Amino acid sequence: MPNPLFRVGEATVFAKEGQFTDAMPEIVIGTVDGPAGHAFATMMGQTAGHTRMFAVRDCNQMVRPATMMVSKVTMKSSAYVDLFGGVVQAATADAVLDCVIEGVLPRDGINDLCILVMVWIDPRCPTDPNLDRADLYRTNYEATKIAIGRAMRNEPTIDELIENRHTVRHFMLDPLE
């Protein structure tokens, strides 16, 4: 499988009942010498409230292809940063590695690819005394794998989008109300 120049994908996996652990990653995958690589290198600097970090499975275990995470929500507390750089970082890294193991991402030329992952953690999570970290891991792991698969398969296709244009509605909006 040749390395993609530029692919995008997204997915949503909902939390279990009573949790705010929904995951909604948006992903860009591409070659390091293409537009994705340029964006990756440009994002190496920090922006106040939007920490960027590599996806690592643990200390000294940066995942391949190189994967950078950036928060969609302004981080206002160390508790939020801890979730982002702990549970969600591990889930993201494990999902990327499993996509390589399962052949969703090409193992050959893996160092010629990079991935950008925009991560959303509900701002209620850091202050939730009943936060289920296992569910936060599950939703982010599953959603990241789905988003990578969709990116690599160019899904949804334009035919699918046209076919369901009048039957699929955004889950947070009902234009008939």
NORVENMO-V483028 format. One record per residue. N is the residue number from 1. RES is the residue in one letter. SS is DSSP state (H for helix, E for strand, - for the rest). PSI is psi in whole degrees, 0 to 359 (* if undefined). D_LAST is the distance of its C-alpha to the last C-alpha in Angstrom with 1 decimal. Layout:
n=N res=RES ss=SS psi=PSI d_last=D_LAST
n=N res=RES ss=SS psi=PSI d_last=D_LAST
This chain:
n=1 res=M ss=- psi=124 d_last=46.2
n=2 res=P ss=- psi=152 d_last=46.4
n=3 res=N ss=- psi=138 d_last=44.7
n=4 res=P ss=- psi=144 d_last=41.5
n=5 res=L ss=- psi=317 d_last=41.6
n=6 res=F ss=E psi=114 d_last=37.9
n=7 res=R ss=E psi=149 d_last=35.1
n=8 res=V ss=E psi=151 d_last=31.7
n=9 res=G ss=E psi=160 d_last=29.6
n=10 res=E ss=E psi=163 d_last=26.9
n=11 res=A ss=- psi=158 d_last=25.7
n=12 res=T ss=- psi=130 d_last=23.7
n=13 res=V ss=E psi=125 d_last=25.2
n=14 res=F ss=- psi=152 d_last=23.6
n=15 res=A ss=- psi=161 d_last=25.7
n=16 res=K ss=- psi=163 d_last=27.0
n=17 res=E ss=- psi=132 d_last=25.7
n=18 res=G ss=- psi=4 d_last=26.3
n=19 res=Q ss=- psi=159 d_last=27.0
n=20 res=F ss=- psi=36 d_last=25.6
n=21 res=T ss=- psi=23 d_last=27.5
n=22 res=D ss=- psi=146 d_last=24.8
n=23 res=A ss=E psi=137 d_last=26.5
n=24 res=M ss=- psi=62 d_last=25.2
n=25 res=P ss=- psi=147 d_last=28.3
n=26 res=E ss=E psi=133 d_last=28.5
n=27 res=I ss=E psi=141 d_last=31.9
n=28 res=V ss=E psi=129 d_last=34.3
n=29 res=I ss=E psi=135 d_last=37.5
n=30 res=G ss=E psi=181 d_last=40.4
n=31 res=T ss=E psi=150 d_last=44.1
n=32 res=V ss=- psi=338 d_last=45.8
n=33 res=D ss=- psi=13 d_last=47.3
n=34 res=G ss=- psi=196 d_last=44.0
n=35 res=P ss=H psi=326 d_last=40.9
n=36 res=A ss=H psi=319 d_last=39.7
n=37 res=G ss=H psi=321 d_last=43.2
n=38 res=H ss=H psi=314 d_last=43.2
n=39 res=A ss=H psi=318 d_last=39.9
n=40 res=F ss=H psi=309 d_last=41.3
n=41 res=A ss=H psi=321 d_last=44.5
n=42 res=T ss=H psi=329 d_last=42.7
n=43 res=M ss=- psi=3 d_last=40.6
n=44 res=M ss=- psi=334 d_last=43.7
n=45 res=G ss=- psi=158 d_last=43.7
n=46 res=Q ss=- psi=151 d_last=41.7
n=47 res=T ss=E psi=133 d_last=39.0
n=48 res=A ss=- psi=124 d_last=38.6
n=49 res=G ss=- psi=352 d_last=36.0
n=50 res=H ss=E psi=70 d_last=35.4
n=51 res=T ss=- psi=139 d_last=38.2
n=52 res=R ss=E psi=139 d_last=39.1
n=53 res=M ss=E psi=156 d_last=41.2
n=54 res=F ss=E psi=150 d_last=42.5
n=55 res=A ss=- psi=118 d_last=41.3
n=56 res=V ss=E psi=146 d_last=44.3
n=57 res=R ss=- psi=331 d_last=44.9
n=58 res=D ss=- psi=176 d_last=47.4
n=59 res=C ss=- psi=134 d_last=49.9
n=60 res=N ss=- psi=23 d_last=51.7
n=61 res=Q ss=- psi=58 d_last=49.4
n=62 res=M ss=E psi=133 d_last=47.2
n=63 res=V ss=- psi=153 d_last=45.3
n=64 res=R ss=- psi=137 d_last=46.0
n=65 res=P ss=- psi=156 d_last=44.6
n=66 res=A ss=E psi=129 d_last=44.4
n=67 res=T ss=E psi=127 d_last=40.8
n=68 res=M ss=E psi=134 d_last=39.5
n=69 res=M ss=E psi=141 d_last=36.6
n=70 res=V ss=E psi=140 d_last=34.7
n=71 res=S ss=E psi=139 d_last=32.2
n=72 res=K ss=- psi=340 d_last=28.7
n=73 res=V ss=- psi=141 d_last=28.7
n=74 res=T ss=- psi=125 d_last=31.4
n=75 res=M ss=- psi=121 d_last=33.9
n=76 res=K ss=- psi=2 d_last=34.9
n=77 res=S ss=- psi=157 d_last=37.1
n=78 res=S ss=H psi=333 d_last=39.9
n=79 res=A ss=H psi=322 d_last=37.9
n=80 res=Y ss=H psi=314 d_last=35.2
n=81 res=V ss=H psi=321 d_last=37.9
n=82 res=D ss=H psi=320 d_last=39.6
n=83 res=L ss=H psi=316 d_last=36.5
n=84 res=F ss=H psi=312 d_last=36.0
n=85 res=G ss=H psi=13 d_last=39.8
n=86 res=G ss=H psi=267 d_last=40.3
n=87 res=V ss=H psi=310 d_last=37.9
n=88 res=V ss=H psi=323 d_last=35.6
n=89 res=Q ss=H psi=315 d_last=38.6
n=90 res=A ss=H psi=317 d_last=40.3
n=91 res=A ss=H psi=317 d_last=37.3
n=92 res=T ss=H psi=312 d_last=36.8
n=93 res=A ss=H psi=317 d_last=40.6
n=94 res=D ss=H psi=321 d_last=40.9
n=95 res=A ss=H psi=317 d_last=38.0
n=96 res=V ss=H psi=311 d_last=39.7
n=97 res=L ss=H psi=317 d_last=43.1
n=98 res=D ss=H psi=329 d_last=41.8
n=99 res=C ss=H psi=326 d_last=40.3
n=100 res=V ss=H psi=312 d_last=43.8
n=101 res=I ss=H psi=320 d_last=45.5
n=102 res=E ss=- psi=359 d_last=43.2
n=103 res=G ss=- psi=7 d_last=43.7
n=104 res=V ss=- psi=320 d_last=40.2
n=105 res=L ss=- psi=138 d_last=41.8
n=106 res=P ss=- psi=128 d_last=45.2
n=107 res=R ss=- psi=321 d_last=48.1
n=108 res=D ss=- psi=129 d_last=50.4
n=109 res=G ss=- psi=20 d_last=50.0
n=110 res=I ss=H psi=330 d_last=47.7
n=111 res=N ss=H psi=357 d_last=49.3
n=112 res=D ss=H psi=1 d_last=48.2
n=113 res=L ss=E psi=158 d_last=44.5
n=114 res=C ss=E psi=157 d_last=42.3
n=115 res=I ss=E psi=135 d_last=38.7
n=116 res=L ss=E psi=130 d_last=36.4
n=117 res=V ss=E psi=118 d_last=33.7
n=118 res=M ss=E psi=122 d_last=31.0
n=119 res=V ss=E psi=137 d_last=30.4
n=120 res=W ss=- psi=123 d_last=27.6
n=121 res=I ss=- psi=125 d_last=28.6
n=122 res=D ss=- psi=128 d_last=26.2
n=123 res=P ss=- psi=347 d_last=27.9
n=124 res=R ss=- psi=341 d_last=27.9
n=125 res=C ss=H psi=311 d_last=30.2
n=126 res=P ss=H psi=335 d_last=33.5
n=127 res=T ss=H psi=2 d_last=33.3
n=128 res=D ss=- psi=112 d_last=32.0
n=129 res=P ss=- psi=343 d_last=35.2
n=130 res=N ss=- psi=21 d_last=33.9
n=131 res=L ss=- psi=128 d_last=33.1
n=132 res=D ss=- psi=98 d_last=34.0
n=133 res=R ss=H psi=329 d_last=35.7
n=134 res=A ss=H psi=323 d_last=36.1
n=135 res=D ss=H psi=324 d_last=32.4
n=136 res=L ss=H psi=318 d_last=32.0
n=137 res=Y ss=H psi=310 d_last=34.8
n=138 res=R ss=H psi=310 d_last=33.3
n=139 res=T ss=H psi=318 d_last=29.8
n=140 res=N ss=H psi=321 d_last=31.4
n=141 res=Y ss=H psi=307 d_last=34.2
n=142 res=E ss=H psi=314 d_last=31.9
n=143 res=A ss=H psi=322 d_last=29.4
n=144 res=T ss=H psi=317 d_last=32.3
n=145 res=K ss=H psi=317 d_last=34.0
n=146 res=I ss=H psi=314 d_last=30.9
n=147 res=A ss=H psi=319 d_last=30.3
n=148 res=I ss=H psi=314 d_last=34.0
n=149 res=G ss=H psi=316 d_last=34.1
n=150 res=R ss=H psi=319 d_last=31.1
n=151 res=A ss=H psi=315 d_last=32.9
n=152 res=M ss=H psi=336 d_last=36.1
n=153 res=R ss=H psi=4 d_last=34.7
n=154 res=N ss=- psi=52 d_last=32.5
n=155 res=E ss=- psi=148 d_last=29.3
n=156 res=P ss=- psi=153 d_last=26.8
n=157 res=T ss=- psi=161 d_last=28.7
n=158 res=I ss=H psi=325 d_last=27.4
n=159 res=D ss=H psi=318 d_last=27.7
n=160 res=E ss=H psi=317 d_last=25.4
n=161 res=L ss=H psi=318 d_last=22.8
n=162 res=I ss=H psi=317 d_last=23.0
n=163 res=E ss=H psi=321 d_last=23.0
n=164 res=N ss=- psi=16 d_last=19.7
n=165 res=R ss=- psi=321 d_last=18.0
n=166 res=H ss=- psi=6 d_last=15.4
n=167 res=T ss=- psi=339 d_last=15.4
n=168 res=V ss=- psi=131 d_last=15.1
n=169 res=R ss=- psi=150 d_last=12.2
n=170 res=H ss=- psi=134 d_last=12.9
n=171 res=F ss=- psi=341 d_last=12.9
n=172 res=M ss=- psi=4 d_last=11.6
n=173 res=L ss=- psi=132 d_last=8.6
n=174 res=D ss=- psi=100 d_last=5.8
n=175 res=P ss=- psi=351 d_last=5.5
n=176 res=L ss=- psi=350 d_last=3.8
n=177 res=E ss=- psi=* d_last=0.0
